[in-house]
Amino acid sequence: MKPQDQFEDHRFPRTDCFFQAYDGQWHGFWPDDEKNSRRHNLGREYLIEAARERAKEMAALGIIMFASIWPAVAMVVEVVRYYEKR
């Protein structure tokens, strides 16, 4: 069953909502394909790349946190020095 028109006025061309680009070949995974496939380490490669990105992000976050905490630490140090002199 074809879907109903998506638009009330017919300014847009009609499209076939069930179109699938299929070249006649199977694109799934079969255990015997592991030796022929270049994608068998895709999960491991993704995790390695994610770890690299996470390390970069943590370094940037550390720098930002240090820059934002430094004035508060300096203020506490100066308050302690002020009360020690009294």
Backbone hydrogen bonds, N-H to C=O, Kabsch-Sander energy under -0.5 kcal/mol:
donor,donor_aa,acceptor,acceptor_aa,energy
11,R,9,D,-0.6
12,F,9,D,-0.5
17,C,15,T,-0.8
19,F,16,D,-1.2
22,Y,20,Q,-0.9
33,D,30,W,-2.5
34,E,31,P,-1.2
35,K,32,D,-0.6
36,N,33,D,-0.8
37,S,33,D,-1.5
42,L,39,R,-1.5
45,E,41,N,-2.8
46,Y,42,L,-2.3
47,L,43,G,-2.2
48,I,44,R,-2.2
49,E,45,E,-2.3
50,A,46,Y,-2.6
51,A,47,L,-2.1
52,R,48,I,-1.9
53,E,49,E,-2.4
54,R,50,A,-2.5
55,A,51,A,-2.1
56,K,52,R,-2.0
57,E,53,E,-2.5
58,M,54,R,-2.4
59,A,55,A,-2.1
60,A,56,K,-2.3
61,L,57,E,-2.6
62,G,58,M,-2.4
63,I,59,A,-2.1
64,I,60,A,-2.3
65,M,61,L,-2.7
66,F,62,G,-2.5
67,A,63,I,-2.3
68,S,64,I,-1.8
69,I,65,M,-2.3
70,W,66,F,-1.9
73,V,69,I,-2.2
74,A,70,W,-2.5
75,M,71,P,-2.1
76,V,72,A,-2.1
77,V,73,V,-2.3
78,E,74,A,-2.2
79,V,75,M,-2.3
80,V,76,V,-2.3
81,R,77,V,-2.3
82,Y,78,E,-2.2
83,Y,79,V,-2.2
84,E,80,V,-1.8
85,K,81,R,-1.5
86,R,82,Y,-0.8
